[in-house]
Amino acid sequence: MRLFVKSIGAAVVLLALPLLLHAEPVAQLRPTDYVNDFAHVLDPGTIAQLDDICQQIDQKSHAQIAIVTINSLDGSDIESYAVDLFKRWGIGSKATDHGVLILVAVQDRKYRIEAGYGLEPILPDGKVGSFGREAVPLASGHRGRREQLGAETQDAG
């Protein structure tokens, strides 16, 4: 009887797993701070440090940075997802358009950095793309784990 109950429990977990790891529709995402870890991959200390850095940048240079992790794009392309999220959240003031979105889709191993037009003179697409390519090996902890964060990159557009 115990084996049967354990088997049923395991089956329920396996069947529910895809539901737990689904994509987060952009319309359902609500920002809580500068760092929004919907994929639950960042530890609280890292979130606090990143929030502090983003807040300082916002206060000193009036440029907003939003860092967002999600589980999956669920078949959507990362560029459309990032642009939609950037616009829905209104990252950066409308007057200056000084906003940056750093989006990481963990299971898809993709990321995208989207910069507002007001930052184009200092953050052109090529420079933003190189930031991402340089940061992926650093964020993974060591070179051997680079693929866990997403070796497939997308430059800002």
N, C-alpha and C positions, 0 to 999 in steps of 0.2 A: 504494500500500500504506500509506504514512504517513497519507494522508487517511482511509483506512478505520479505522486504529487510533485516530486522533484522534476520529473519529465514534463509535466504540464507547466510547471513554473518556468522551466528553461524554454519551452516552446513559446510561452507568452512573451518572455523577454526578447527572444529572437524575432518574433513577429512585430513587436512594438518598437524595436530598434530603428527601423527606417523612419518611423513616425517621429522619433526623438531627434533624428539627425537630418531633418528636412530643411529646406531652404527657408529663410526668413523673408517673407514678402516685404518689399520696401515700404509699402503703405502701413504695415504693422509695426515697423521699427520706430521707437521713440528715443531721442537722445536723453541721456541722464547726466552727462558731463562731457568733457572733451574726449574722454576715452570711453568707448561703448563696446564692451567685450561680450557680445551675444554668443560667441562660440565657447566662452569660458576657458580660454587658453592662457590668460595672463593671471599672474598671482597678484594679490591685493597690493603688495609693495610696489610692483612695477606699475600698476594702474595709478597709484598715488603719485609716483615720480613723474609719469607721463602727463597726468592731469596738471601737476604743478608747473611743468615746463610749458605746456600749452597755455596755461593761464598767464604766465609771465610774458609770453610772446604776445598774447592778446592785449594785455595791459600796456606793454611797452611799444609795440609796433602796430597795434590795432589790426592784426591779422589773426583770424581764427583757424585753428587746426582741429579737425575731427579725426580721431583714430577709431576705426570700426572693424571688429572681427565678426565674421559670420561663419556658420558651418558650411553651407553650400549655396551655390548659385542655382541649383536645381535645373540645369540646362540653359539658363540665361547667359548671355555674354556679359563679361565683367564690365566692359565699357558702358553699356546701356544701364546696367545696375548702378554703377558709380555715378553716372550723370543724373539719373533719376533721384538717387539718395541725396546728392549734392544740392539739387534744386529743391526737393521737398523739405530738407532741413534748413535751407537758407544759410548755408555755411559762409561766413563773411558778411559784412554789411552790404546792403543793396547799393549804397552810394559809392563804395570803393571796390566792391567785389574782391576783397582780400581774404579769400578762404582757401583752405587746402583740405582735401579729404584723402585719408590713407585707408584704403579698404583691403582687407585680407579675407579671402574665402578659403578657409583652412582645408577642407576636404578636397576642394578642386585644385589646391596648390596654385592659386593665382592671387595676384594682388594688383592694385591699381592706385596710382596717385593722381588725383584730379585737382588742378589748381584753377582758381578763378581768374578771369581775364585781367583783373586789376594787378595781378602778380606776374603776368606774362613777361614784363620787362626784366624782372630779376629771377624768375623761375620759368625759363623757356622749356618747352617739351623735352628737348635733348638733355638738359641738366636734370630735370625731374626724373627722367628715365634712368640716368646714371646713378642718382641717389638710391633708387630702388634696387638696382643691380648690385650696388656696393653693400647695401644694408642686409640683403637676404642671407649671405654667409655669416655676418655678424650676429644677426638675430637668432640663428639656429644654434648658437653655442659653439659649434665647431664645424669645419668644412664637411665632414662626413654626413652630417644631418641636414645639409642644405635643402635636400628634396622635401623634407618634412614641412618647410615653410612655403615652398612654392617656387620651384625653379622656373616655372613658366611665368614670364612677366608680361606686363602690359604697360607701355609708356602712357603718360598723361596725354590727353588730347584736347 
